[in-house]
Amino acid sequence: MRGWIIAMLAVCALPCFAGEVAVLRNGFSIRHERREIVGDVTRLYTAADGSSFVDVPTGEIDHFEAAPELVAESNATSPLLAKAARNGAPDLRLREKADLTEVVNEASGRYRLDPDLVSSVIKAESGFNAHAVSPKGARGLMQLMPGTASQLGVGNVFDPAANVEGGTKYLRELMERYDFDMVKALAAYNAGPQRVEQFGGVPPYYETRAYVARIVRDFNKKKIAQGKVVASAKTSTPRVAGAKTKRQPAAAKANPASGTKPKVSAVQASN
C-alpha cells in the first residue's frame, strides 16, 4: 500500500504534456499546453515554451478536458502574425498569442496604461481564456459583467479585441478615479467602486485582497525581469490580509490631460 502511494506521488510529480483545459470549481477554465504538480499547486503552462504559467491550488481544479481545436484565420492581418508567418511559425497558438499581445498593446496605448498591467489583469481574471464565464456572469478575457460591458459599448464580450478594449478603458477610469492608486483601482475592478469607497480602501474580502496581491506580484515579476523595478511581494496568497502601495510624490502622478501614463516604480502587496 505504501509503495503504491509513493508510486502515485511520483507519477503526479511528473510533467503532463497535453493541449488541455483545466476546469476549475469556481466555473473558470484555463487552457494550457502542459501541467505539473508543484507542492500543493498545479502549474498550468499557458505557453508551449514554458515562458508563461499559472499556479492554481490543486484542490480548486475540478477536472481536465481536451482543449477545443483552434480554427485557422484566412488572413494574418497583424504585423506580429505576418512576422511569425515569415519566420516559418505555423503554430496557431503562436498566432493567437501574437494577436492578443497586439490587442493588449494597442488598447494600453489608447488608454495610456502599462500593457504589462493589463496583461496581469487578464491573467488573473480569465487565465487568457477568451471564452471564460464566471459563476456571477462575468465574461471574456477581462471578465466584464453584462451591464458594465453595455456601458462601455462592448457588443461581443467574447471578442478578444472588444473585451480588452472595454476592460482597459474601465481600468483607466478607475485609475483616474483613485488618483492612480493602482491597488485601489484593482480592488474596485474586482469588488466594485462602491465597496472600495465603503471601506476607504481595499475591502476586507479574502477574494479581493488575494486578487490584488496576485496581480501586484505578477506585474512586479515582469518589471523585475525587465530590470525596471525592485519591489517585494509576498508569495503566499492564502495568507494575504491586505494590500497597499507605496505612494509616489505628487509630481510623479500622471495628469490624465497630459497624455502620459502613470509610472509605477514599485508596488508592494503585504499582510
PyRosetta script that sets phi, psi and omega in degrees:
from pyrosetta import init, pose_from_sequence

init()
pose = pose_from_sequence("MRGWIIAMLAVCALPCFAGEVAVLRNGFSIRHERREIVGDVTRLYTAADGSSFVDVPTGEIDHFEAAPELVAESNATSPLLAKAARNGAPDLRLREKADLTEVVNEASGRYRLDPDLVSSVIKAESGFNAHAVSPKGARGLMQLMPGTASQLGVGNVFDPAANVEGGTKYLRELMERYDFDMVKALAAYNAGPQRVEQFGGVPPYYETRAYVARIVRDFNKKKIAQGKVVASAKTSTPRVAGAKTKRQPAAAKANPASGTKPKVSAVQASN")
pose.set_psi(1, -46.4)
pose.set_omega(1, 179.7)
pose.set_phi(2, -62.1)
pose.set_psi(2, -40.5)
pose.set_omega(2, 178.8)
pose.set_phi(3, -62.8)
pose.set_psi(3, -37.3)
pose.set_omega(3, 179.5)
pose.set_phi(4, -64.4)
pose.set_psi(4, -42.0)
pose.set_omega(4, -179.8)
pose.set_phi(5, -63.7)
pose.set_psi(5, -44.0)
pose.set_omega(5, 179.6)
pose.set_phi(6, -62.3)
pose.set_psi(6, -40.6)
pose.set_omega(6, 179.5)
pose.set_phi(7, -63.8)
pose.set_psi(7, -41.6)
pose.set_omega(7, -179.9)
pose.set_phi(8, -65.2)
pose.set_psi(8, -40.0)
pose.set_omega(8, 178.4)
pose.set_phi(9, -64.1)
pose.set_psi(9, -38.0)
pose.set_omega(9, 179.3)
pose.set_phi(10, -65.1)
pose.set_psi(10, -41.2)
pose.set_omega(10, 179.1)
pose.set_phi(11, -65.1)
pose.set_psi(11, -42.0)
pose.set_omega(11, -178.9)
pose.set_phi(12, -65.2)
pose.set_psi(12, -27.8)
pose.set_omega(12, -177.9)
pose.set_phi(13, -77.5)
pose.set_psi(13, -15.1)
pose.set_omega(13, -179.3)
pose.set_phi(14, -79.8)
pose.set_psi(14, 144.4)
pose.set_omega(14, 176.8)
pose.set_phi(15, -62.2)
pose.set_psi(15, 146.5)
pose.set_omega(15, 177.1)
pose.set_phi(16, -115.3)
pose.set_psi(16, 117.0)
pose.set_omega(16, -175.9)
pose.set_phi(17, -97.0)
pose.set_psi(17, 122.5)
pose.set_omega(17, 179.1)
pose.set_phi(18, -175.8)
pose.set_psi(18, 152.8)
pose.set_omega(18, 171.1)
pose.set_phi(19, -87.2)
pose.set_psi(19, 99.9)
pose.set_omega(19, -171.5)
pose.set_phi(20, -130.6)
pose.set_psi(20, 171.3)
pose.set_omega(20, 171.6)
pose.set_phi(21, -124.7)
pose.set_psi(21, 126.2)
pose.set_omega(21, 175.3)
pose.set_phi(22, -90.8)
pose.set_psi(22, 119.9)
pose.set_omega(22, 179.2)
pose.set_phi(23, -97.2)
pose.set_psi(23, 117.9)
pose.set_omega(23, -176.2)
pose.set_phi(24, -88.7)
pose.set_psi(24, 160.7)
pose.set_omega(24, -179.5)
pose.set_phi(25, -67.2)
pose.set_psi(25, -22.4)
pose.set_omega(25, -179.7)
pose.set_phi(26, -86.5)
pose.set_psi(26, 3.0)
pose.set_omega(26, 176.6)
pose.set_phi(27, 102.6)
pose.set_psi(27, -15.6)
pose.set_omega(27, 178.7)
pose.set_phi(28, -74.8)
pose.set_psi(28, 159.6)
pose.set_omega(28, 172.4)
pose.set_phi(29, -135.5)
pose.set_psi(29, 141.9)
pose.set_omega(29, -176.9)
pose.set_phi(30, -125.8)
pose.set_psi(30, 116.9)
pose.set_omega(30, 177.0)
pose.set_phi(31, -78.9)
pose.set_psi(31, 138.9)
pose.set_omega(31, -178.5)
pose.set_phi(32, -151.0)
pose.set_psi(32, 160.8)
pose.set_omega(32, -178.8)
pose.set_phi(33, -88.2)
pose.set_psi(33, -35.4)
pose.set_omega(33, 178.1)
pose.set_phi(34, -158.3)
pose.set_psi(34, 169.4)
pose.set_omega(34, -178.2)
pose.set_phi(35, -147.0)
pose.set_psi(35, 158.7)
pose.set_omega(35, 174.9)
pose.set_phi(36, -154.4)
pose.set_psi(36, 153.6)
pose.set_omega(36, 178.9)
pose.set_phi(37, -86.0)
pose.set_psi(37, 127.5)
pose.set_omega(37, 177.1)
pose.set_phi(38, -127.7)
pose.set_psi(38, 97.1)
pose.set_omega(38, -176.1)
pose.set_phi(39, 65.8)
pose.set_psi(39, -124.1)
pose.set_omega(39, -178.8)
pose.set_phi(40, -100.0)
pose.set_psi(40, 14.3)
pose.set_omega(40, 176.8)
pose.set_phi(41, -121.1)
pose.set_psi(41, 158.5)
pose.set_omega(41, 173.3)
pose.set_phi(42, -107.6)
pose.set_psi(42, 122.7)
pose.set_omega(42, -179.4)
pose.set_phi(43, -90.6)
pose.set_psi(43, 118.8)
pose.set_omega(43, -179.4)
pose.set_phi(44, -103.6)
pose.set_psi(44, 114.7)
pose.set_omega(44, -179.6)
pose.set_phi(45, -86.3)
pose.set_psi(45, 112.0)
pose.set_omega(45, -177.4)
pose.set_phi(46, -85.8)
pose.set_psi(46, -10.5)
pose.set_omega(46, 176.5)
pose.set_phi(47, -118.0)
pose.set_psi(47, 140.5)
pose.set_omega(47, -177.0)
pose.set_phi(48, -61.9)
pose.set_psi(48, -30.2)
pose.set_omega(48, -178.0)
pose.set_phi(49, -87.2)
pose.set_psi(49, 3.9)
pose.set_omega(49, 177.6)
pose.set_phi(50, 78.3)
pose.set_psi(50, 9.1)
pose.set_omega(50, -177.2)
pose.set_phi(51, -78.5)
pose.set_psi(51, -15.6)
pose.set_omega(51, -178.8)
pose.set_phi(52, -136.8)
pose.set_psi(52, 133.5)
pose.set_omega(52, -180.0)
pose.set_phi(53, -150.7)
pose.set_psi(53, 162.4)
pose.set_omega(53, 177.9)
pose.set_phi(54, -127.2)
pose.set_psi(54, 129.1)
pose.set_omega(54, 176.5)
pose.set_phi(55, -94.9)
pose.set_psi(55, 122.6)
pose.set_omega(55, -178.9)
pose.set_phi(56, -123.7)
pose.set_psi(56, 129.9)
pose.set_omega(56, 175.4)
pose.set_phi(57, -53.0)
pose.set_psi(57, 127.2)
pose.set_omega(57, -174.4)
pose.set_phi(58, -56.5)
pose.set_psi(58, -35.6)
pose.set_omega(58, -179.3)
pose.set_phi(59, -66.6)
pose.set_psi(59, -16.9)
pose.set_omega(59, -179.6)
pose.set_phi(60, -87.7)
pose.set_psi(60, -5.6)
pose.set_omega(60, -180.0)
pose.set_phi(61, -91.4)
pose.set_psi(61, 122.9)
pose.set_omega(61, -179.6)
pose.set_phi(62, -79.7)
pose.set_psi(62, -50.5)
pose.set_omega(62, 178.8)
pose.set_phi(63, -166.7)
pose.set_psi(63, 171.7)
pose.set_omega(63, 175.6)
pose.set_phi(64, -115.0)
pose.set_psi(64, 149.3)
pose.set_omega(64, 175.5)
pose.set_phi(65, -145.2)
pose.set_psi(65, 162.0)
pose.set_omega(65, -178.4)
pose.set_phi(66, -63.6)
pose.set_psi(66, 139.4)
pose.set_omega(66, 179.4)
pose.set_phi(67, -73.7)
pose.set_psi(67, 143.7)
pose.set_omega(67, 177.7)
pose.set_phi(68, -66.7)
pose.set_psi(68, 152.1)
pose.set_omega(68, 179.0)
pose.set_phi(69, -68.3)
pose.set_psi(69, 140.8)
pose.set_omega(69, 176.1)
pose.set_phi(70, -86.9)
pose.set_psi(70, 142.4)
pose.set_omega(70, -179.5)
pose.set_phi(71, -99.5)
pose.set_psi(71, 128.2)
pose.set_omega(71, -178.9)
pose.set_phi(72, -70.7)
pose.set_psi(72, 142.8)
pose.set_omega(72, 175.1)
pose.set_phi(73, -85.5)
pose.set_psi(73, 151.0)
pose.set_omega(73, -177.5)
pose.set_phi(74, -72.7)
pose.set_psi(74, -30.1)
pose.set_omega(74, -178.5)
pose.set_phi(75, -132.4)
pose.set_psi(75, 139.9)
pose.set_omega(75, 174.1)
pose.set_phi(76, -94.6)
pose.set_psi(76, 92.6)
pose.set_omega(76, -172.4)
pose.set_phi(77, -82.9)
pose.set_psi(77, -26.7)
pose.set_omega(77, -176.5)
pose.set_phi(78, -82.6)
pose.set_psi(78, 149.4)
pose.set_omega(78, 178.4)
pose.set_phi(79, -58.3)
pose.set_psi(79, -37.7)
pose.set_omega(79, -179.4)
pose.set_phi(80, -64.5)
pose.set_psi(80, -40.7)
pose.set_omega(80, 179.1)
pose.set_phi(81, -68.3)
pose.set_psi(81, -38.7)
pose.set_omega(81, 179.3)
pose.set_phi(82, -63.6)
pose.set_psi(82, -40.5)
pose.set_omega(82, 178.5)
pose.set_phi(83, -64.0)
pose.set_psi(83, -41.6)
pose.set_omega(83, 179.0)
pose.set_phi(84, -61.5)
pose.set_psi(84, -39.7)
pose.set_omega(84, -180.0)
pose.set_phi(85, -66.2)
pose.set_psi(85, -40.4)
pose.set_omega(85, 179.7)
pose.set_phi(86, -65.0)
pose.set_psi(86, -32.4)
pose.set_omega(86, -179.8)
pose.set_phi(87, -82.6)
pose.set_psi(87, 5.0)
pose.set_omega(87, 178.2)
pose.set_phi(88, 72.9)
pose.set_psi(88, 40.9)
pose.set_omega(88, 179.9)
pose.set_phi(89, -111.4)
pose.set_psi(89, 89.8)
pose.set_omega(89, -176.2)
pose.set_phi(90, -82.7)
pose.set_psi(90, -5.0)
pose.set_omega(90, -175.4)
pose.set_phi(91, -60.9)
pose.set_psi(91, 121.1)
pose.set_omega(91, -178.1)
pose.set_phi(92, -64.7)
pose.set_psi(92, -30.9)
pose.set_omega(92, 178.9)
pose.set_phi(93, -66.3)
pose.set_psi(93, -35.2)
pose.set_omega(93, 176.5)
pose.set_phi(94, -65.8)
pose.set_psi(94, -40.8)
pose.set_omega(94, 177.6)
pose.set_phi(95, -61.8)
pose.set_psi(95, -43.7)
pose.set_omega(95, -179.5)
pose.set_phi(96, -63.6)
pose.set_psi(96, -43.4)
pose.set_omega(96, -179.2)
pose.set_phi(97, -65.7)
pose.set_psi(97, -42.1)
pose.set_omega(97, 180.0)
pose.set_phi(98, -64.1)
pose.set_psi(98, -40.5)
pose.set_omega(98, 179.5)
pose.set_phi(99, -62.3)
pose.set_psi(99, -44.9)
pose.set_omega(99, -179.3)
pose.set_phi(100, -66.4)
pose.set_psi(100, -38.0)
pose.set_omega(100, 177.7)
pose.set_phi(101, -60.4)
pose.set_psi(101, -42.5)
pose.set_omega(101, 179.2)
pose.set_phi(102, -66.1)
pose.set_psi(102, -41.6)
pose.set_omega(102, 179.1)
pose.set_phi(103, -60.2)
pose.set_psi(103, -46.2)
pose.set_omega(103, -180.0)
pose.set_phi(104, -63.1)
pose.set_psi(104, -44.6)
pose.set_omega(104, -178.9)
pose.set_phi(105, -63.1)
pose.set_psi(105, -40.7)
pose.set_omega(105, -178.3)
pose.set_phi(106, -68.5)
pose.set_psi(106, -45.6)
pose.set_omega(106, -179.7)
pose.set_phi(107, -65.9)
pose.set_psi(107, -41.3)
pose.set_omega(107, 179.4)
pose.set_phi(108, -62.7)
pose.set_psi(108, -38.4)
pose.set_omega(108, 178.4)
pose.set_phi(109, -65.3)
pose.set_psi(109, -40.6)
pose.set_omega(109, -179.3)
pose.set_phi(110, -65.3)
pose.set_psi(110, -38.1)
pose.set_omega(110, -176.1)
pose.set_phi(111, -104.3)
pose.set_psi(111, 11.8)
pose.set_omega(111, 172.4)
pose.set_phi(112, 54.2)
pose.set_psi(112, 51.8)
pose.set_omega(112, 174.3)
pose.set_phi(113, -122.1)
pose.set_psi(113, 156.8)
pose.set_omega(113, 177.2)
pose.set_phi(114, -70.7)
pose.set_psi(114, 123.1)
pose.set_omega(114, 179.4)
pose.set_phi(115, -59.5)
pose.set_psi(115, -27.9)
pose.set_omega(115, 177.1)
pose.set_phi(116, -65.4)
pose.set_psi(116, -35.2)
pose.set_omega(116, 177.7)
pose.set_phi(117, -67.9)
pose.set_psi(117, -45.8)
pose.set_omega(117, 179.2)
pose.set_phi(118, -61.1)
pose.set_psi(118, -42.1)
pose.set_omega(118, 179.0)
pose.set_phi(119, -63.4)
pose.set_psi(119, -38.7)
pose.set_omega(119, 179.2)
pose.set_phi(120, -66.8)
pose.set_psi(120, -36.0)
pose.set_omega(120, 177.1)
pose.set_phi(121, -66.0)
pose.set_psi(121, -43.6)
pose.set_omega(121, 178.6)
pose.set_phi(122, -60.6)
pose.set_psi(122, -42.8)
pose.set_omega(122, -179.9)
pose.set_phi(123, -60.2)
pose.set_psi(123, -43.7)
pose.set_omega(123, -178.8)
pose.set_phi(124, -72.7)
pose.set_psi(124, -35.4)
pose.set_omega(124, -175.2)
pose.set_phi(125, -75.9)
pose.set_psi(125, -46.8)
pose.set_omega(125, -171.1)
pose.set_phi(126, -133.3)
pose.set_psi(126, -3.6)
pose.set_omega(126, -175.8)
pose.set_phi(127, 63.0)
pose.set_psi(127, 29.7)
pose.set_omega(127, 179.6)
pose.set_phi(128, 67.3)
pose.set_psi(128, 22.9)
pose.set_omega(128, 177.6)
pose.set_phi(129, -96.6)
pose.set_psi(129, 108.9)
pose.set_omega(129, -176.0)
pose.set_phi(130, -66.9)
pose.set_psi(130, -16.4)
pose.set_omega(130, -177.3)
pose.set_phi(131, -109.9)
pose.set_psi(131, 15.5)
pose.set_omega(131, -179.7)
pose.set_phi(132, -65.5)
pose.set_psi(132, 139.0)
pose.set_omega(132, 175.8)
pose.set_phi(133, -133.3)
pose.set_psi(133, 123.8)
pose.set_omega(133, -178.8)
pose.set_phi(134, -84.3)
pose.set_psi(134, 163.2)
pose.set_omega(134, 177.5)
pose.set_phi(135, -58.5)
pose.set_psi(135, -25.5)
pose.set_omega(135, -179.7)
pose.set_phi(136, -87.1)
pose.set_psi(136, -5.9)
pose.set_omega(136, 176.7)
pose.set_phi(137, 102.5)
pose.set_psi(137, 2.2)
pose.set_omega(137, 176.6)
pose.set_phi(138, -69.2)
pose.set_psi(138, 144.3)
pose.set_omega(138, -170.5)
pose.set_phi(139, -135.4)
pose.set_psi(139, 151.5)
pose.set_omega(139, 172.4)
pose.set_phi(140, 80.7)
pose.set_psi(140, -172.3)
pose.set_omega(140, -174.0)
pose.set_phi(141, -56.9)
pose.set_psi(141, -43.7)
pose.set_omega(141, -177.9)
pose.set_phi(142, -105.5)
pose.set_psi(142, 17.0)
pose.set_omega(142, 172.1)
pose.set_phi(143, 48.9)
pose.set_psi(143, 64.2)
pose.set_omega(143, 178.5)
pose.set_phi(144, -86.9)
pose.set_psi(144, 131.9)
pose.set_omega(144, 172.8)
pose.set_phi(145, -72.2)
pose.set_psi(145, 149.9)
pose.set_omega(145, -177.7)
pose.set_phi(146, -52.2)
pose.set_psi(146, -43.7)
pose.set_omega(146, -179.8)
pose.set_phi(147, -64.1)
pose.set_psi(147, -44.0)
pose.set_omega(147, 179.4)
pose.set_phi(148, -64.9)
pose.set_psi(148, -42.4)
pose.set_omega(148, 179.1)
pose.set_phi(149, -59.8)
pose.set_psi(149, -41.7)
pose.set_omega(149, 179.7)
pose.set_phi(150, -63.7)
pose.set_psi(150, -43.4)
pose.set_omega(150, 179.6)
pose.set_phi(151, -64.4)
pose.set_psi(151, -31.8)
pose.set_omega(151, -178.8)
pose.set_phi(152, -86.6)
pose.set_psi(152, -3.7)
pose.set_omega(152, 179.3)
pose.set_phi(153, 78.8)
pose.set_psi(153, 24.3)
pose.set_omega(153, 179.3)
pose.set_phi(154, -89.8)
pose.set_psi(154, 109.1)
pose.set_omega(154, -177.6)
pose.set_phi(155, -77.3)
pose.set_psi(155, -43.2)
pose.set_omega(155, -178.7)
pose.set_phi(156, -120.5)
pose.set_psi(156, 101.1)
pose.set_omega(156, -176.3)
pose.set_phi(157, -67.7)
pose.set_psi(157, -16.3)
pose.set_omega(157, -179.9)
pose.set_phi(158, -92.8)
pose.set_psi(158, -0.2)
pose.set_omega(158, 173.3)
pose.set_phi(159, -84.2)
pose.set_psi(159, 117.2)
pose.set_omega(159, -174.5)
pose.set_phi(160, -53.5)
pose.set_psi(160, -45.6)
pose.set_omega(160, -177.4)
pose.set_phi(161, -64.0)
pose.set_psi(161, -44.9)
pose.set_omega(161, -179.2)
pose.set_phi(162, -66.7)
pose.set_psi(162, -40.7)
pose.set_omega(162, -178.7)
pose.set_phi(163, -66.4)
pose.set_psi(163, -46.9)
pose.set_omega(163, -179.8)
pose.set_phi(164, -66.3)
pose.set_psi(164, -36.6)
pose.set_omega(164, 176.8)
pose.set_phi(165, -59.8)
pose.set_psi(165, -49.7)
pose.set_omega(165, -179.2)
pose.set_phi(166, -66.5)
pose.set_psi(166, -44.2)
pose.set_omega(166, -178.9)
pose.set_phi(167, -64.9)
pose.set_psi(167, -39.0)
pose.set_omega(167, 179.2)
pose.set_phi(168, -68.5)
pose.set_psi(168, -40.2)
pose.set_omega(168, 177.0)
pose.set_phi(169, -60.9)
pose.set_psi(169, -44.3)
pose.set_omega(169, -179.9)
pose.set_phi(170, -64.8)
pose.set_psi(170, -41.5)
pose.set_omega(170, 178.9)
pose.set_phi(171, -63.1)
pose.set_psi(171, -39.5)
pose.set_omega(171, 177.7)
pose.set_phi(172, -63.1)
pose.set_psi(172, -41.9)
pose.set_omega(172, 178.6)
pose.set_phi(173, -61.0)
pose.set_psi(173, -39.8)
pose.set_omega(173, 178.9)
pose.set_phi(174, -69.6)
pose.set_psi(174, -37.3)
pose.set_omega(174, 177.7)
pose.set_phi(175, -61.6)
pose.set_psi(175, -43.2)
pose.set_omega(175, 178.9)
pose.set_phi(176, -66.8)
pose.set_psi(176, -40.8)
pose.set_omega(176, -178.2)
pose.set_phi(177, -60.3)
pose.set_psi(177, -36.0)
pose.set_omega(177, -177.7)
pose.set_phi(178, -106.2)
pose.set_psi(178, 29.1)
pose.set_omega(178, 173.5)
pose.set_phi(179, 56.2)
pose.set_psi(179, 38.0)
pose.set_omega(179, 178.4)
pose.set_phi(180, 61.6)
pose.set_psi(180, 30.0)
pose.set_omega(180, 169.4)
pose.set_phi(181, -83.1)
pose.set_psi(181, 102.1)
pose.set_omega(181, -172.9)
pose.set_phi(182, -58.6)
pose.set_psi(182, -42.4)
pose.set_omega(182, -175.8)
pose.set_phi(183, -64.4)
pose.set_psi(183, -43.1)
pose.set_omega(183, 177.9)
pose.set_phi(184, -64.7)
pose.set_psi(184, -40.0)
pose.set_omega(184, 179.4)
pose.set_phi(185, -62.8)
pose.set_psi(185, -42.7)
pose.set_omega(185, 179.3)
pose.set_phi(186, -66.6)
pose.set_psi(186, -39.6)
pose.set_omega(186, 178.2)
pose.set_phi(187, -62.7)
pose.set_psi(187, -39.9)
pose.set_omega(187, 179.0)
pose.set_phi(188, -68.7)
pose.set_psi(188, -34.5)
pose.set_omega(188, 178.0)
pose.set_phi(189, -62.8)
pose.set_psi(189, -35.6)
pose.set_omega(189, -177.7)
pose.set_phi(190, -85.1)
pose.set_psi(190, -47.9)
pose.set_omega(190, -172.5)
pose.set_phi(191, -104.8)
pose.set_psi(191, -12.5)
pose.set_omega(191, -178.1)
pose.set_phi(192, 101.7)
pose.set_psi(192, 142.0)
pose.set_omega(192, -179.5)
pose.set_phi(193, -58.2)
pose.set_psi(193, -34.3)
pose.set_omega(193, -177.6)
pose.set_phi(194, -62.2)
pose.set_psi(194, -34.4)
pose.set_omega(194, 179.0)
pose.set_phi(195, -72.3)
pose.set_psi(195, -38.9)
pose.set_omega(195, 178.5)
pose.set_phi(196, -63.2)
pose.set_psi(196, -41.4)
pose.set_omega(196, -179.9)
pose.set_phi(197, -73.0)
pose.set_psi(197, -33.3)
pose.set_omega(197, 178.5)
pose.set_phi(198, -62.1)
pose.set_psi(198, -41.1)
pose.set_omega(198, -176.2)
pose.set_phi(199, -100.7)
pose.set_psi(199, 1.4)
pose.set_omega(199, 178.6)
pose.set_phi(200, 67.7)
pose.set_psi(200, 27.4)
pose.set_omega(200, -178.6)
pose.set_phi(201, 156.7)
pose.set_psi(201, -152.1)
pose.set_omega(201, -179.3)
pose.set_phi(202, -64.5)
pose.set_psi(202, 124.2)
pose.set_omega(202, -179.6)
pose.set_phi(203, -61.5)
pose.set_psi(203, 153.7)
pose.set_omega(203, -178.6)
pose.set_phi(204, -80.0)
pose.set_psi(204, 46.7)
pose.set_omega(204, 179.2)
pose.set_phi(205, -106.9)
pose.set_psi(205, 129.9)
pose.set_omega(205, -179.8)
pose.set_phi(206, -55.6)
pose.set_psi(206, -46.2)
pose.set_omega(206, -176.9)
pose.set_phi(207, -58.0)
pose.set_psi(207, -45.8)
pose.set_omega(207, -177.5)
pose.set_phi(208, -68.5)
pose.set_psi(208, -43.3)
pose.set_omega(208, -178.8)
pose.set_phi(209, -67.0)
pose.set_psi(209, -39.0)
pose.set_omega(209, 177.0)
pose.set_phi(210, -66.9)
pose.set_psi(210, -38.1)
pose.set_omega(210, 179.1)
pose.set_phi(211, -61.2)
pose.set_psi(211, -49.6)
pose.set_omega(211, 180.0)
pose.set_phi(212, -61.6)
pose.set_psi(212, -46.4)
pose.set_omega(212, -179.5)
pose.set_phi(213, -61.7)
pose.set_psi(213, -38.6)
pose.set_omega(213, -179.4)
pose.set_phi(214, -63.2)
pose.set_psi(214, -43.2)
pose.set_omega(214, -179.7)
pose.set_phi(215, -69.5)
pose.set_psi(215, -41.9)
pose.set_omega(215, 178.7)
pose.set_phi(216, -59.4)
pose.set_psi(216, -44.4)
pose.set_omega(216, 179.9)
pose.set_phi(217, -62.5)
pose.set_psi(217, -45.8)
pose.set_omega(217, -177.9)
pose.set_phi(218, -65.1)
pose.set_psi(218, -42.4)
pose.set_omega(218, 179.2)
pose.set_phi(219, -63.2)
pose.set_psi(219, -46.6)
pose.set_omega(219, 179.1)
pose.set_phi(220, -63.3)
pose.set_psi(220, -37.2)
pose.set_omega(220, 179.3)
pose.set_phi(221, -59.0)
pose.set_psi(221, -41.5)
pose.set_omega(221, 179.5)
pose.set_phi(222, -66.1)
pose.set_psi(222, -42.8)
pose.set_omega(222, -178.4)
pose.set_phi(223, -69.3)
pose.set_psi(223, -36.8)
pose.set_omega(223, 176.6)
pose.set_phi(224, -63.4)
pose.set_psi(224, -41.4)
pose.set_omega(224, 178.9)
pose.set_phi(225, -63.3)
pose.set_psi(225, -31.3)
pose.set_omega(225, 179.7)
pose.set_phi(226, -85.4)
pose.set_psi(226, -6.0)
pose.set_omega(226, -179.3)
pose.set_phi(227, 74.7)
pose.set_psi(227, 21.0)
pose.set_omega(227, -175.9)
pose.set_phi(228, -103.0)
pose.set_psi(228, -16.3)
pose.set_omega(228, -173.6)
pose.set_phi(229, -138.8)
pose.set_psi(229, 142.4)
pose.set_omega(229, 168.8)
pose.set_phi(230, -122.0)
pose.set_psi(230, 105.5)
pose.set_omega(230, -176.9)
pose.set_phi(231, -142.6)
pose.set_psi(231, 159.0)
pose.set_omega(231, 178.4)
pose.set_phi(232, -117.6)
pose.set_psi(232, 139.8)
pose.set_omega(232, 176.7)
pose.set_phi(233, -142.5)
pose.set_psi(233, 122.9)
pose.set_omega(233, 179.1)
pose.set_phi(234, -65.6)
pose.set_psi(234, 141.8)
pose.set_omega(234, -171.2)
pose.set_phi(235, -97.7)
pose.set_psi(235, -2.9)
pose.set_omega(235, -177.6)
pose.set_phi(236, -95.3)
pose.set_psi(236, 89.2)
pose.set_omega(236, -176.1)
pose.set_phi(237, -55.2)
pose.set_psi(237, -42.3)
pose.set_omega(237, -178.6)
pose.set_phi(238, -59.5)
pose.set_psi(238, -18.5)
pose.set_omega(238, -177.6)
pose.set_phi(239, -98.8)
pose.set_psi(239, 1.9)
pose.set_omega(239, -179.3)
pose.set_phi(240, -67.3)
pose.set_psi(240, 127.0)
pose.set_omega(240, 179.2)
pose.set_phi(241, -118.6)
pose.set_psi(241, -8.7)
pose.set_omega(241, 179.6)
pose.set_phi(242, -170.7)
pose.set_psi(242, 169.8)
pose.set_omega(242, 178.5)
pose.set_phi(243, -148.1)
pose.set_psi(243, 140.7)
pose.set_omega(243, 179.6)
pose.set_phi(244, -152.3)
pose.set_psi(244, 163.3)
pose.set_omega(244, 178.1)
pose.set_phi(245, -111.9)
pose.set_psi(245, 158.8)
pose.set_omega(245, 167.7)
pose.set_phi(246, -85.5)
pose.set_psi(246, 114.0)
pose.set_omega(246, -175.3)
pose.set_phi(247, -68.7)
pose.set_psi(247, 139.9)
pose.set_omega(247, 179.3)
pose.set_phi(248, -90.0)
pose.set_psi(248, 156.8)
pose.set_omega(248, 174.9)
pose.set_phi(249, -57.6)
pose.set_psi(249, 151.9)
pose.set_omega(249, -176.0)
pose.set_phi(250, -56.8)
pose.set_psi(250, -34.2)
pose.set_omega(250, -177.9)
pose.set_phi(251, -66.6)
pose.set_psi(251, -20.9)
pose.set_omega(251, -177.1)
pose.set_phi(252, -87.1)
pose.set_psi(252, -11.7)
pose.set_omega(252, -178.4)
pose.set_phi(253, -74.5)
pose.set_psi(253, 147.2)
pose.set_omega(253, -178.1)
pose.set_phi(254, -77.0)
pose.set_psi(254, 142.7)
pose.set_omega(254, 171.9)
pose.set_phi(255, -95.0)
pose.set_psi(255, 114.9)
pose.set_omega(255, -175.8)
pose.set_phi(256, -53.6)
pose.set_psi(256, -27.7)
pose.set_omega(256, -176.9)
pose.set_phi(257, -85.0)
pose.set_psi(257, -9.4)
pose.set_omega(257, -175.1)
pose.set_phi(258, -83.6)
pose.set_psi(258, -14.7)
pose.set_omega(258, -179.1)
pose.set_phi(259, 82.8)
pose.set_psi(259, 10.0)
pose.set_omega(259, 178.6)
pose.set_phi(260, -105.5)
pose.set_psi(260, 159.5)
pose.set_omega(260, 178.1)
pose.set_phi(261, -105.7)
pose.set_psi(261, 151.6)
pose.set_omega(261, -176.7)
pose.set_phi(262, -63.7)
pose.set_psi(262, 142.2)
pose.set_omega(262, 177.0)
pose.set_phi(263, -99.2)
pose.set_psi(263, 120.3)
pose.set_omega(263, 179.4)
pose.set_phi(264, -104.4)
pose.set_psi(264, 110.2)
pose.set_omega(264, -176.8)
pose.set_phi(265, -92.9)
pose.set_psi(265, -22.2)
pose.set_omega(265, 178.1)
pose.set_phi(266, -163.3)
pose.set_psi(266, 129.9)
pose.set_omega(266, 175.9)
pose.set_phi(267, -127.7)
pose.set_psi(267, 133.0)
pose.set_omega(267, -175.1)
pose.set_phi(268, -125.5)
pose.set_psi(268, 131.7)
pose.set_omega(268, 172.5)
pose.set_phi(269, -108.1)
pose.set_psi(269, 130.3)
pose.set_omega(269, -176.6)
pose.set_phi(270, -144.6)
pose.set_psi(270, 164.6)
pose.set_omega(270, 175.5)
pose.set_phi(271, -73.8)
pose.dump_pdb("model.pdb")
